[in-house]
């Protein structure tokens, strides 16, 4: 309940049936005129027939609330023109919560009527997009407050935005409003708090009863399917613990007793001989598949010594695997996949045409959609993705949204095709929007480029959309069917490989662990963030022989901040054997170490097992930059720096 205070007023509010209550503490914002006043609770939650005294904080005044049946009767005395805010949380049984969550899942979002004490004024105008923006804002704001920084820890495993926190824990001003949620007056400002309380109540109920629901049920209309469709509205404080618990319960064994022997020389010979197809390649990825593909999945579910899953050695090369050789080896596997070393994946059409978005993405090679050996390799790719998530390795799987959506059971459609082949979708849009005259001139029976029941696949092959009609012209009135069949055919090219990748992931990570995550969140959990948070990096850095204020260290970080993300990635590879730092808020298996050692005329040296660099005390920034760029460009291949 919200009121704009007179000097004295009273009223009552019907809360509905329940067994108890507690008042949620709310905090005022001095930047907002007539903002809600903080309400503190004296004593514990009481029975309905008891009285509860409430004290209004800054702004003065006092209020007394008593309960008659399911109604709260209140009176307030205090300064005029002050806004008061009374919030009550009901203690509801799990069956009642399950029923409430079930009703929510079948709507656009949480139903206002389920929590009448939150009020309804203006809430009806909220959209799904606004709710998603608000949840992202809550996660980011809470994470920044916990760390006293502006970093976005929204994927922290502890989940920053707890549903138990007061809505007033997330202050909002004109300068902090998230995009699309600018609040310019007090009424809108209060609606923000209504919605925060509403979303937190939804998350609270989901957290209590989520374990009673089959979240992996893919039947449209089922409760599990409906709840997954609301995954963007689930706070990290609900998702994170469920993920950690699922991973812990399915932890495997045997990785520390498993050694994979990789051969750089054999891989180089394979590339020189142009053996790049699945049947003859001996690249590092194929060698790993041959060694691990038939191993029980429990081996890949074991994580030990920080982030190690198995042991790696390179034939004919020195290097004791204390972690660095493993990270180098598994990084090489992924590097092979997304390159010209093997054609299991091919660059997406947007990359080939150098247009639009996602020019760094790869898609499964359509030529292997029915190849048994290749399909087995796709399963192994999925297992490596699961390994990356479990061990927090942040390996860069450069895959399109189709794969990540498949892991979450999300619908895959023309928008995902546009992500990898914008020209093709633009071509379909032109056909859809054409009038009959222009269609006949461009695509009709007598046109130079007659439109038949075929389309071009991702790798340039011709796909026949209707059997026996490859040479038959498409009539103007049939163009919508043609468009639908084109999209269906292009997505079907990827479906076989995508399903095998999904199968592999779920052999290592249980599907229930990811059921409440969005596809974008799953991508970040597996791959990490391609950009680098310098504050987080510095916070995980230790110094030996230097201090954080040493001129050499200041120079070092100034150079690092000036590098591109690709160069930073190569530097991390040089020092740690992996390409990306852990996500902000995630634990580091080994902090970064900078040690003062070496002559100013020498290059820096690294110990990938310990995420450590020996940095000489260079006298000028120009000299240090030259030395660092040298090791970034030439020091990342082979176990040369363990």
C-alpha positions as CSV (number, residue, x, y, z in Angstrom):
1,X,0.0,0.0,0.0
2,X,1.3,3.5,-0.8
3,X,0.0,6.8,0.6
4,X,0.9,10.4,0.3
5,X,0.7,11.5,3.9
6,X,-1.6,14.0,5.4
7,X,-0.9,14.9,9.0
8,X,-3.0,12.0,10.2
9,X,-4.8,9.3,8.3
10,X,-6.0,5.7,8.6
11,X,-7.3,2.9,6.5
12,X,-7.3,-0.9,6.0
13,X,-6.1,-3.3,3.4
14,X,-7.3,-6.9,2.7
15,X,-4.3,-9.2,2.3
16,X,-6.2,-12.4,1.7
17,X,-5.8,-15.7,3.5
18,X,-2.5,-16.6,5.1
19,X,-0.8,-17.8,8.3
20,X,1.6,-15.0,9.1
21,X,3.4,-11.9,7.8
22,X,6.4,-9.8,7.9
23,X,6.9,-6.2,6.8
24,X,9.6,-5.6,4.2
25,X,12.0,-2.8,5.1
26,X,12.0,-0.1,2.5
27,X,14.4,2.8,2.1
28,X,13.9,6.4,0.9
29,X,15.9,8.0,-1.9
30,X,16.7,11.7,-1.1
31,X,17.1,12.5,-4.8
32,X,13.4,11.8,-5.5
33,X,10.8,14.3,-4.2
34,X,8.2,12.7,-1.9
35,X,10.0,9.4,-2.0
36,X,8.8,6.4,0.1
37,X,9.9,6.5,3.7
38,X,11.8,3.8,5.3
39,X,9.7,1.4,7.4
40,X,11.4,-0.7,10.1
41,X,9.8,-3.6,11.8
42,X,9.8,-4.0,15.6
43,X,9.8,-7.6,16.6
44,X,9.3,-10.8,14.7
45,X,6.5,-11.9,12.4
46,X,3.3,-12.2,14.3
47,X,0.1,-14.1,14.0
48,X,-2.9,-12.5,12.3
49,X,-4.6,-11.7,15.6
50,X,-1.5,-9.9,17.0
51,X,-0.5,-6.3,16.7
52,X,2.6,-5.1,14.9
53,X,4.2,-1.7,15.6
54,X,5.9,-0.1,12.6
55,X,8.2,2.9,12.9
56,X,8.6,5.3,10.0
57,X,12.3,6.2,9.6
58,X,13.7,9.4,8.0
59,X,10.9,11.8,7.4
60,X,9.4,11.2,10.8
61,X,5.9,10.1,11.9
62,X,4.7,6.9,13.3
63,X,2.2,4.2,12.3
64,X,0.5,1.4,14.0
65,X,-0.8,-1.7,12.3
66,X,-3.2,-4.3,13.6
67,X,-4.8,-7.3,12.0
68,X,-8.4,-8.4,11.9
69,X,-8.8,-11.7,10.1
70,X,-7.1,-11.1,6.8
71,X,-7.2,-7.3,6.9
72,X,-4.5,-5.0,8.2
73,X,-5.8,-1.9,9.8
74,X,-3.4,1.0,10.0
75,X,-3.2,4.6,11.1
76,X,-0.4,7.0,10.5
77,X,0.7,10.3,12.0
78,X,3.5,12.4,10.5
79,X,4.6,15.3,8.3
80,X,2.4,16.1,5.4
81,X,3.4,15.5,1.7
82,X,5.4,12.4,2.6
83,X,4.9,9.2,0.8
84,X,4.5,6.1,2.9
85,X,4.9,2.5,1.6
86,X,3.5,-0.5,3.5
87,X,4.6,-3.9,2.1
88,X,3.6,-7.3,3.6
89,X,4.9,-10.7,2.6
90,X,2.6,-13.6,3.2
91,X,4.0,-16.9,4.4
92,X,2.4,-19.3,1.9
93,X,2.5,-23.1,1.8
94,X,4.5,-24.8,-1.0
95,X,1.3,-26.1,-2.7
96,X,-0.1,-22.6,-2.8
97,X,3.2,-21.3,-4.1
98,X,3.2,-24.0,-6.8
99,X,-0.3,-23.0,-7.9
100,X,0.8,-19.3,-8.0
101,X,3.9,-20.1,-10.0
102,X,1.8,-22.2,-12.4
103,X,-0.6,-19.3,-13.0
104,X,2.4,-16.9,-13.5
105,X,4.0,-19.2,-16.1
106,X,0.9,-19.1,-18.3
107,X,0.9,-15.3,-18.5
108,X,3.3,-12.8,-20.0
109,X,5.0,-12.5,-16.6
110,X,4.1,-12.6,-12.9
111,X,0.4,-11.7,-12.4
112,X,-0.2,-8.6,-10.3
113,X,-3.3,-10.1,-8.8
114,X,-1.3,-12.8,-7.1
115,X,0.2,-10.2,-4.8
116,X,-2.5,-7.6,-4.1
117,X,-0.5,-5.8,-1.5
118,X,1.9,-4.7,-4.3
119,X,-0.8,-2.5,-5.8
120,X,-1.9,-2.2,-9.4
121,X,-1.6,1.5,-10.3
122,X,0.2,1.8,-13.7
123,X,1.6,-1.8,-13.6
124,X,-0.6,-2.9,-16.5
125,X,1.6,-0.9,-18.8
126,X,4.6,-3.1,-18.2
127,X,5.9,-5.3,-21.0
128,X,8.0,-8.4,-21.2
129,X,10.9,-6.4,-22.5
130,X,10.6,-3.9,-19.6
131,X,10.6,-6.8,-17.1
132,X,13.7,-8.3,-18.7
133,X,15.5,-5.0,-18.6
134,X,14.5,-4.5,-15.0
135,X,15.8,-8.0,-13.9
136,X,19.1,-7.3,-15.7
137,X,19.2,-3.9,-13.8
138,X,18.6,-5.6,-10.5
139,X,21.3,-8.2,-11.0
140,X,23.8,-5.6,-12.1
141,X,23.0,-3.0,-9.4
142,X,23.1,-5.6,-6.6
143,X,26.4,-7.0,-7.9
144,X,28.0,-3.5,-8.1
145,X,26.8,-2.7,-4.6
146,X,28.2,-5.9,-3.2
147,X,31.6,-5.3,-4.8
148,X,31.4,-1.5,-4.3
149,X,32.2,-1.2,-8.0
150,X,30.4,-0.6,-11.2
151,X,31.2,-4.1,-12.5
152,X,28.5,-6.3,-13.8
153,X,28.7,-9.5,-11.7
154,X,25.3,-10.7,-13.0
155,X,26.7,-14.2,-13.7
156,X,28.3,-14.6,-10.3
157,X,27.5,-18.1,-9.1
158,X,26.2,-16.6,-5.8
159,X,23.6,-14.6,-7.6
160,X,23.7,-11.0,-6.6
161,X,20.1,-9.9,-6.7
162,X,18.5,-11.8,-3.9
163,X,14.7,-11.9,-3.8
164,X,14.9,-11.5,0.0
165,X,16.3,-8.0,-0.4
166,X,14.1,-4.9,-0.2
167,X,13.0,-3.3,-3.5
168,X,14.6,-0.1,-2.0
169,X,18.0,-1.9,-2.1
170,X,18.0,-1.0,-5.8
171,X,18.0,2.8,-5.9
172,X,16.8,4.4,-9.1
173,X,17.4,8.0,-10.2
174,X,17.2,9.7,-13.6
175,X,21.0,9.0,-14.0
176,X,20.8,5.3,-13.0
177,X,17.7,4.3,-14.9
178,X,18.4,1.4,-17.2
179,X,17.7,2.0,-21.0
180,X,13.9,2.0,-21.6
181,X,13.0,2.5,-18.0
182,X,13.5,6.2,-17.4
183,X,11.3,7.4,-14.5
184,X,10.6,11.1,-14.6
185,X,7.9,11.5,-12.0
186,X,7.0,10.0,-8.6
187,X,4.2,7.9,-9.9
188,X,6.4,6.0,-12.3
189,X,9.1,5.8,-9.6
190,X,6.6,4.0,-7.3
191,X,5.6,1.7,-10.1
192,X,9.2,0.7,-10.4
193,X,9.2,-0.5,-6.8
194,X,5.8,-2.3,-7.3
195,X,7.4,-4.2,-10.1
196,X,10.6,-5.0,-8.2
197,X,8.6,-6.4,-5.3
198,X,6.5,-8.4,-7.8
199,X,9.4,-10.0,-9.6
200,X,11.1,-10.8,-6.2
201,X,7.9,-12.5,-5.0
202,X,7.8,-14.5,-8.2
203,X,11.5,-15.6,-7.8
204,X,10.9,-16.4,-4.1
205,X,8.0,-18.7,-5.0
206,X,9.9,-20.3,-7.9
207,X,12.9,-20.9,-5.6
208,X,10.7,-22.7,-3.1
209,X,8.9,-24.9,-5.4
210,X,11.1,-25.1,-8.5
211,X,12.3,-28.5,-7.5
212,X,8.8,-29.9,-7.7
213,X,8.5,-29.0,-11.4
214,X,10.1,-30.9,-14.4
215,X,11.8,-27.9,-15.9
216,X,13.1,-30.0,-18.8
217,X,9.6,-30.9,-20.0
218,X,9.6,-29.8,-23.7
219,X,5.8,-30.3,-24.2
220,X,4.3,-27.0,-25.2
221,X,1.9,-25.9,-22.5
222,X,3.5,-27.9,-19.8
223,X,4.5,-26.1,-16.6
224,X,8.2,-26.7,-17.1
225,X,8.1,-25.4,-20.7
226,X,6.2,-22.3,-19.6
227,X,8.6,-21.6,-16.7
228,X,11.6,-21.9,-19.0
229,X,10.0,-19.3,-21.3
230,X,10.2,-16.9,-18.3
231,X,13.9,-17.6,-17.7
232,X,14.9,-14.0,-18.4
233,X,12.8,-13.0,-15.3
234,X,14.6,-15.4,-13.0
235,X,17.2,-13.7,-10.8
236,X,20.8,-15.1,-10.5
237,X,20.2,-15.7,-6.8
238,X,17.8,-18.5,-8.0
239,X,19.7,-19.8,-11.0
240,X,23.3,-19.8,-9.5
241,X,22.7,-22.1,-6.5
242,X,20.7,-24.6,-8.5
243,X,23.6,-24.7,-11.1
244,X,26.2,-25.2,-8.4
245,X,24.2,-27.9,-6.7
246,X,23.5,-29.8,-9.9
247,X,27.2,-29.8,-10.8
248,X,28.3,-30.9,-7.3
249,X,25.8,-33.8,-7.3
250,X,27.0,-35.1,-10.7
251,X,30.8,-34.6,-10.1
252,X,32.7,-37.5,-11.7
253,X,36.0,-39.3,-11.0
254,X,39.0,-40.5,-12.9
255,X,40.3,-37.4,-14.6
256,X,43.5,-37.2,-12.6
257,X,44.4,-40.8,-13.7
258,X,43.7,-40.0,-17.4
259,X,46.6,-38.7,-19.6
260,X,46.1,-37.5,-23.1
261,X,49.2,-37.6,-25.3
262,X,49.1,-35.0,-28.1
263,X,51.6,-34.7,-30.9
264,X,52.4,-31.3,-32.4
265,X,54.6,-32.8,-35.0
266,X,51.9,-35.2,-36.3
267,X,49.4,-32.3,-36.3
268,X,51.9,-30.1,-38.4
269,X,52.4,-33.0,-40.9
270,X,48.7,-33.4,-41.3
271,X,48.2,-29.7,-42.0
272,X,51.1,-29.7,-44.5
273,X,49.6,-32.6,-46.3
274,X,46.3,-30.7,-46.5
275,X,44.5,-33.4,-44.5
276,X,41.7,-31.2,-43.3
277,X,38.6,-33.4,-43.6
278,X,37.2,-35.5,-40.8
279,X,38.3,-38.8,-42.4
280,X,42.1,-37.9,-42.6
281,X,42.9,-35.0,-40.3
282,X,45.3,-35.7,-37.4
283,X,45.0,-32.2,-35.9
284,X,45.1,-31.7,-32.1
285,X,41.3,-31.9,-31.8
286,X,41.1,-35.2,-33.7
287,X,43.9,-36.7,-31.5
288,X,42.0,-35.6,-28.4
289,X,38.8,-37.2,-29.8
290,X,40.6,-40.4,-30.5
291,X,42.0,-40.5,-26.9
292,X,38.9,-39.3,-25.0
293,X,35.8,-39.8,-27.3
294,X,35.1,-43.3,-25.9
295,X,36.0,-42.5,-22.3
296,X,33.1,-42.6,-19.8
297,X,31.6,-39.2,-19.3
298,X,32.3,-39.4,-15.6
299,X,36.0,-38.7,-16.5
300,X,35.1,-35.4,-18.0
301,X,32.9,-34.5,-15.0
302,X,35.8,-34.6,-12.7
303,X,37.5,-31.3,-11.8
304,X,40.6,-31.3,-9.7
305,X,43.5,-29.0,-8.8
306,X,41.4,-25.9,-9.5
307,X,40.4,-26.2,-13.2
308,X,42.0,-29.4,-14.4
309,X,39.9,-32.2,-15.8
310,X,42.5,-34.6,-17.2
311,X,46.3,-34.5,-17.8
312,X,48.0,-33.6,-21.0
313,X,51.5,-34.2,-22.3
314,X,53.0,-33.3,-25.7
315,X,55.1,-36.0,-27.4
316,X,58.7,-35.0,-27.7
317,X,58.3,-31.7,-25.8
318,X,59.3,-30.8,-22.3
319,X,56.8,-29.6,-19.8
320,X,55.4,-31.1,-16.6
321,X,51.6,-30.7,-16.4
322,X,50.9,-28.8,-13.3
323,X,47.9,-27.2,-15.1
324,X,49.5,-25.1,-17.8
325,X,50.0,-28.0,-20.2
326,X,46.4,-29.1,-19.8
327,X,45.1,-25.6,-20.5
328,X,47.4,-25.3,-23.5
329,X,46.2,-28.6,-24.8
330,X,42.5,-28.0,-24.5
331,X,42.9,-24.5,-25.9
332,X,44.6,-26.0,-28.9
333,X,41.7,-28.4,-29.4
334,X,39.2,-25.5,-29.6
335,X,41.6,-23.4,-31.7
336,X,41.6,-26.3,-34.3
337,X,37.8,-26.5,-34.4
338,X,37.3,-22.8,-35.4
339,X,40.0,-22.5,-38.1
340,X,40.9,-24.0,-41.4
341,X,42.7,-26.9,-39.7
342,X,39.6,-29.2,-39.9
343,X,36.3,-28.7,-41.7
344,X,34.0,-30.0,-39.0
345,X,32.8,-26.4,-38.7
346,X,32.8,-23.7,-41.5
347,X,32.7,-20.0,-41.4
348,X,29.1,-18.7,-41.5
349,X,28.0,-16.8,-44.7
350,X,28.1,-13.5,-42.9
351,X,31.8,-14.1,-42.3
352,X,32.4,-15.2,-45.9
353,X,30.7,-12.1,-47.2
354,X,32.2,-9.9,-44.4
355,X,28.8,-8.2,-43.7
356,X,26.5,-7.6,-40.7
357,X,26.9,-9.3,-37.4
358,X,28.7,-12.4,-36.1
359,X,31.4,-12.5,-38.7
360,X,33.5,-14.5,-36.2
361,X,30.9,-17.3,-35.9
362,X,31.0,-20.8,-37.4
363,X,28.3,-23.3,-38.3
364,X,28.4,-27.1,-38.5
365,X,29.5,-28.2,-42.0
366,X,26.3,-29.3,-43.8
367,X,28.3,-31.9,-45.7
368,X,28.6,-34.0,-42.5
369,X,24.9,-33.9,-41.5
370,X,24.7,-37.7,-42.1
371,X,28.3,-38.7,-41.6
372,X,28.6,-41.1,-38.6
373,X,32.2,-40.2,-37.8
374,X,31.5,-36.5,-37.9
375,X,28.4,-36.8,-35.8
376,X,30.5,-38.6,-33.1
377,X,32.9,-35.7,-33.2
378,X,30.0,-33.2,-32.6
379,X,29.1,-35.2,-29.5
380,X,32.7,-34.8,-28.3
381,X,32.5,-31.0,-29.1
382,X,29.5,-30.9,-26.8
383,X,31.4,-32.7,-24.1
384,X,34.2,-30.2,-24.3
385,X,31.7,-27.4,-23.9
386,X,30.4,-29.1,-20.7
387,X,34.0,-29.3,-19.5
388,X,34.5,-25.6,-20.1
389,X,31.4,-24.8,-18.0
390,X,32.3,-27.2,-15.2
391,X,35.9,-26.2,-14.9
392,X,35.2,-22.5,-15.6
393,X,37.8,-22.6,-18.5
394,X,35.9,-20.0,-20.6
395,X,36.9,-21.7,-23.9
396,X,35.9,-19.7,-27.0
397,X,33.4,-21.8,-28.9
398,X,32.5,-19.5,-31.8
399,X,29.1,-21.0,-32.4
400,X,25.8,-19.3,-33.5
401,X,22.7,-18.7,-31.4
402,X,21.1,-21.9,-32.9
403,X,23.4,-24.1,-30.7
404,X,23.0,-22.1,-27.5
405,X,19.2,-21.9,-27.9
406,X,19.1,-25.7,-28.4
407,X,20.7,-26.1,-25.0
408,X,17.9,-24.1,-23.4
409,X,15.1,-25.5,-25.4
410,X,14.4,-22.1,-26.9
411,X,12.6,-21.7,-30.2
412,X,15.0,-21.4,-33.2
413,X,13.7,-19.3,-36.1
414,X,14.4,-16.9,-38.9
415,X,16.1,-14.4,-36.6
416,X,18.8,-17.0,-35.8
417,X,19.3,-17.6,-39.6
418,X,19.7,-13.8,-40.0
419,X,22.5,-14.0,-37.3
420,X,24.6,-16.1,-39.7
421,X,23.3,-15.3,-43.2
422,X,21.8,-11.8,-43.4
423,X,21.9,-11.7,-47.2
424,X,19.7,-14.8,-47.5
425,X,17.2,-13.5,-45.1
426,X,17.2,-10.1,-46.9
427,X,16.5,-12.0,-50.1
428,X,13.5,-13.8,-48.5
429,X,12.2,-10.4,-47.3
430,X,12.4,-9.0,-50.8
431,X,10.3,-11.9,-52.1
432,X,7.8,-11.5,-49.3
433,X,7.4,-7.8,-49.9
434,X,7.2,-7.9,-53.7
435,X,4.0,-7.0,-55.5
436,X,2.8,-9.4,-58.2
437,X,4.2,-7.3,-61.1
438,X,7.7,-7.0,-59.7
439,X,7.7,-10.7,-58.6
440,X,6.8,-11.8,-62.1
441,X,9.5,-9.6,-63.6
442,X,12.2,-10.8,-61.3
443,X,11.3,-14.4,-60.5
444,X,8.5,-15.5,-62.8
445,X,8.5,-18.3,-65.4
446,X,10.1,-16.1,-68.1
447,X,12.5,-14.2,-65.8
448,X,16.2,-14.6,-66.4
449,X,16.6,-15.8,-62.8
450,X,13.5,-18.0,-62.5
451,X,12.5,-18.7,-58.8
452,X,12.2,-22.5,-58.4
453,X,11.6,-24.7,-55.4
454,X,15.2,-24.7,-54.4
455,X,17.5,-22.6,-52.3
456,X,21.2,-22.3,-51.6
457,X,22.6,-23.9,-48.4
458,X,25.2,-22.6,-46.0
459,X,28.1,-24.0,-47.9
460,X,26.7,-23.2,-51.4
461,X,25.0,-26.5,-52.2
462,X,21.5,-26.6,-53.8
463,X,18.7,-27.7,-51.5
464,X,15.5,-29.0,-53.2
465,X,12.5,-27.8,-51.2
466,X,9.9,-30.0,-52.8
467,X,10.7,-33.4,-54.2
468,X,10.7,-33.5,-58.0
469,X,10.0,-29.7,-58.3
470,X,13.6,-28.4,-58.4
471,X,12.9,-26.9,-61.9
472,X,9.3,-25.8,-61.3
473,X,8.7,-22.1,-60.9
474,X,7.2,-20.7,-57.7
475,X,3.9,-18.9,-58.3
476,X,3.3,-15.5,-56.7
477,X,0.6,-16.8,-54.4
478,X,3.0,-19.6,-53.2
479,X,5.8,-17.3,-52.2
480,X,5.0,-17.5,-48.5
481,X,5.2,-21.3,-48.5
482,X,8.5,-21.0,-50.4
483,X,9.9,-18.7,-47.7
484,X,8.8,-21.0,-44.9
485,X,10.4,-24.0,-46.7
486,X,13.6,-22.1,-47.2
487,X,13.9,-21.3,-43.5
488,X,13.0,-24.8,-42.6
489,X,15.6,-26.3,-44.9
490,X,18.4,-24.0,-43.8
491,X,17.8,-24.7,-40.2
492,X,17.5,-28.4,-40.8
493,X,21.0,-28.3,-42.2
494,X,22.3,-27.5,-38.7
495,X,19.8,-29.6,-36.7
496,X,21.7,-33.0,-36.8
497,X,25.0,-31.5,-35.6
498,X,23.2,-29.3,-33.1
499,X,21.4,-32.2,-31.6
500,X,24.7,-34.2,-31.2
501,X,26.4,-31.2,-29.6
502,X,23.4,-30.9,-27.2
503,X,23.7,-34.6,-26.4
504,X,27.4,-34.2,-25.6
505,X,26.9,-31.2,-23.3
506,X,24.2,-33.0,-21.3
507,X,26.5,-36.0,-20.7
508,X,28.8,-33.6,-18.8
509,X,26.3,-31.0,-17.4
510,X,22.8,-32.1,-16.3
511,X,20.1,-30.4,-18.4
512,X,18.3,-29.3,-15.2
513,X,21.3,-27.1,-14.3
514,X,20.7,-24.9,-17.4
515,X,16.9,-25.0,-17.5
516,X,16.4,-21.5,-16.1
517,X,19.2,-19.8,-18.0
518,X,18.8,-17.9,-21.2
519,X,20.7,-18.9,-24.2
520,X,22.9,-15.8,-23.9
521,X,23.7,-16.6,-20.3
522,X,24.6,-20.2,-21.2
523,X,27.0,-18.9,-23.9
524,X,28.8,-16.7,-21.3
525,X,28.9,-19.6,-18.8
526,X,30.6,-21.8,-21.3
527,X,32.8,-19.3,-23.2
528,X,33.3,-16.4,-20.8
529,X,33.3,-12.9,-22.0
530,X,35.4,-11.9,-25.0
531,X,36.0,-8.5,-23.4
532,X,38.3,-8.0,-20.5
533,X,37.3,-6.3,-17.2
534,X,40.5,-4.6,-16.2
535,X,39.4,-3.8,-12.7
536,X,38.7,-7.5,-12.0
537,X,42.0,-8.5,-13.6
538,X,43.9,-6.1,-11.4
539,X,42.0,-7.3,-8.3
540,X,43.2,-10.9,-9.1
541,X,46.8,-9.9,-9.5
542,X,49.6,-10.5,-7.0
543,X,53.1,-8.9,-7.1
544,X,56.5,-10.2,-6.2
545,X,59.4,-7.7,-6.2
546,X,56.9,-5.0,-7.3
547,X,54.0,-3.2,-5.7
548,X,50.8,-2.1,-7.4
549,X,52.1,1.5,-7.3
550,X,55.5,0.7,-8.8
551,X,56.2,2.7,-12.0
552,X,56.9,-0.5,-13.9
553,X,53.5,-2.0,-12.9
554,X,51.7,1.3,-13.7
555,X,53.3,1.2,-17.1
556,X,52.4,-2.4,-17.6
557,X,48.7,-1.9,-16.9
558,X,48.6,1.2,-19.1
559,X,49.9,-0.9,-22.0
560,X,47.5,-3.7,-21.3
561,X,44.5,-1.3,-21.3
562,X,45.6,0.0,-24.7
563,X,45.6,-3.4,-26.3
564,X,42.8,-4.9,-28.3
565,X,40.7,-7.7,-26.8
566,X,42.4,-10.1,-29.3
567,X,45.9,-9.0,-28.1
568,X,44.8,-9.3,-24.4
569,X,43.5,-12.8,-25.2
570,X,46.8,-13.8,-26.7
571,X,48.6,-12.4,-23.6
572,X,46.4,-14.5,-21.3
573,X,47.2,-17.5,-23.5
574,X,50.9,-16.8,-23.1
575,X,50.7,-16.5,-19.3
576,X,48.0,-19.1,-18.4
577,X,47.5,-21.4,-21.4
578,X,43.8,-20.2,-21.9
579,X,42.3,-17.4,-23.9
580,X,40.0,-15.7,-21.5
581,X,39.9,-14.8,-17.8
582,X,37.1,-16.1,-15.7
583,X,33.8,-14.2,-15.7
584,X,33.6,-11.4,-13.3
585,X,32.4,-12.8,-10.0
586,X,33.6,-16.3,-10.8
587,X,36.5,-17.8,-8.8
588,X,40.0,-17.9,-10.3
589,X,41.8,-21.2,-10.0
590,X,45.1,-19.2,-10.0
591,X,45.5,-15.5,-9.6
592,X,47.7,-13.6,-12.0
593,X,51.3,-13.1,-10.7
594,X,53.8,-10.5,-11.8
595,X,57.3,-11.2,-10.7
596,X,60.3,-8.8,-10.9
597,X,62.9,-10.8,-12.7
598,X,65.1,-10.7,-15.8
599,X,67.4,-8.3,-17.6
600,X,65.9,-5.2,-19.3
601,X,67.3,-6.5,-22.6
602,X,65.4,-9.8,-22.3
603,X,61.8,-10.8,-23.1
604,X,59.2,-11.5,-20.4
605,X,58.8,-15.2,-19.6
606,X,55.7,-17.0,-18.4
607,X,54.8,-20.1,-16.3
608,X,51.4,-21.2,-17.6
609,X,50.9,-23.6,-14.8
610,X,50.8,-20.7,-12.3
611,X,49.4,-17.9,-14.5
612,X,52.6,-16.0,-13.9
613,X,54.9,-13.7,-15.8
614,X,58.4,-12.7,-15.1
615,X,58.6,-9.0,-16.0
616,X,61.9,-7.2,-16.2
617,X,62.0,-3.6,-14.9
618,X,61.9,-1.9,-18.3
619,X,62.8,1.7,-18.2
620,X,60.5,3.1,-20.9
621,X,56.9,2.3,-22.0
622,X,58.0,2.0,-25.6
623,X,60.5,-0.7,-24.7
624,X,58.0,-2.6,-22.6
625,X,55.4,-2.4,-25.3
626,X,57.8,-3.8,-27.9
627,X,58.7,-6.7,-25.6
628,X,55.1,-7.5,-24.7
629,X,53.9,-7.4,-28.2
630,X,56.7,-9.8,-29.2
631,X,55.7,-12.5,-26.7
632,X,52.0,-11.9,-27.6
633,X,52.6,-12.5,-31.2
634,X,55.2,-15.3,-31.1
635,X,55.0,-16.9,-27.6
636,X,51.6,-18.6,-27.7
637,X,52.3,-21.7,-29.7
638,X,53.7,-24.9,-28.1
639,X,54.7,-25.6,-24.6
640,X,57.6,-23.1,-24.6
641,X,56.7,-21.2,-21.5
642,X,55.7,-23.7,-18.7
